[in-house]
Amino acid sequence: MKKLRIGVIGAWGRGRLSYGSHRPENGVELVAGADISENGLAEFKKHFKKEFNAEPATYLDYKEMLEKEQLDAVFITSPDFCHEEQAVEALNRGVSVYLEKPMAITIEGCDKVMKAAYDNKAKLFLGHNMRYMAFTNKMKEVIDAGTIGEVQAIWCRHFVSYGGDAYFRDWHSEQKYATSMLLQKGAHDIDIIHWLAGSYTDRVVGMGKLSVYNRCERLKEGEKGSAAFVTSQWPPLEQTGFSQNIDVEDHSMILMNLRNGVQATYLQCHYSPEPWRNYTVIGTKGRIENFGDGEEGSSVQVWTKRSGRMRMTGDTGYGIMPGSGGHGGSDTDIVSSFIDYLRGEGTPVSTPQAARYSVATGCQGAASIRGGNGAFDIPRLPDEIENYKF
C-alpha cells in the first residue's frame, strides 16, 4: 500500500478536520501545515505533539510548503476567498486537493479550479460533509426508493442562531470576501436540495436584505470581533461588536427552478433565537421532512396516507442517532472517503460539478437579490468538464 503524505492549508480552526487523516498505521501521515497565523501554527504543532507524538513541518507561506514537501494531497480549509488561488496552485503542481466548501466565491473562480484539475488530471474532492450526515442519507434513501413518488417540490428553512456571532464580526460580513451568506451557509443547503431532487438549478429568483445587523454597534478601528456564542447577548439589536463593514444580507430567500422540473425554495435567517435546519420534500405519493439534523431526538418523518388534519408524526418515522465526531460524525466519514478516493478505492458522494452548481446558484441568487429580484439563469459548464469524472 502506497504511503500518503498530506498537508493542510489553514492548519488551525477548520483545519482541525484534516487531523483525522493522520493514521500512520494505515500508511497516511499529515506531515505539514501552512497558516498565516503563527499562533495557529503553534497550536497545530502542540496538538500533534500531544495527540500523536509527531512534529509536522510548519510554514507561513503555503506555496513554500507545496514547493518543499513532496505531498500527495492537501486539505484546503482556509477562508472562502482563498480557496480559488490555493486550489489552482496545488492542482497545477499535480497535488490532489480536499477543498472545503464553498469551492470559490465566484462562478468564474469555481470554473478555474475545475479546469486546473481537468488540465492536470489531478484529484479534486469537495468538502460537502452534509452528504455524509445520517438524516440527509435517510431522506435520500427514502426518496430513491420511490416511497414519496416523483419529487416535485422542496423547501428548506435554515435558521442560524449563531449567525450574528460567526459571520457578521469578521471577513464573512463583506461581499468582497464572501459574496453572500448564500455561499458560506447556503452552499450546503442548496447542494442537498440538488441531491435530493436529482438535478441542478437552471434559474433562480431572490429576495433578501440586511435588516438587523446594520443597525447594531460596530467595532472600533483595530478591534477584533468575537465569534463566541453567548445566549445572554439578546435580542439582536442590543448586541455589539459587529464588523465595521457589513454589506451581505442577514436574511435571504431564493426560488429555484431545476433542470428536471422540480421547484424549490431556500430560506435563510441569521438572527433567529434558535438554530433550525429543516427540509421538506413533496412528491406524487407523499411527503418527507426532517426534525433536527443529528442532535438527540432527531427524526425523519414520512407521510404517505391522506388526512384532513395536521399530523406532527408521519405514517413512518426514522429516529436519527447522534454521530460521534464533528458535524454529527460526518467529518470523520468525509475524511475517510477522501483517503479512499486518493487510493482509488471509493467514489465520493459529492462531485466538483455539484459543488460548482451550488455556488453558481448562490451567486446568481445574490445577484437577483441585489439586482431588482429578476430571474437569473445559471451558466452551465462546458460539456467536457460537465461530464468529466474527477
Secondary structure, DSSP 8 states (H G I E B T S, - for coil): ---EEEEEES-SGGGGGGGGG-BGGGTEEEEEEE-S-HHHHHHHHHHHHHHHS---EEES-HHHHHHHS--SEEEE-S-GGGHHHHHHHHHHTT-EEEEESSS-SSHHHHHHHHHHHHHHT--EEEE-GGGGSHHHHHHHHHHHTTTT-SEEEEEEEEE-TTHHHHTSSSGGGSHHHHS-HHHHTHHHHHHHHHHHHTS-EEEEEEEEE--SGGGS-B--TT--------TTS-SGGG---B-S---S-SEEEEEEEETTS-EEEEEEESS-SS-EEEEEEEESS-EEEEESSSSTT-EEEEE-S--SS--SS-SEEEE----SSGGGGHHHHHHHHHHHHHTT----SS-HHHHHHHHHHHHHHHHHHHTTS-EEE-----HHHHT---
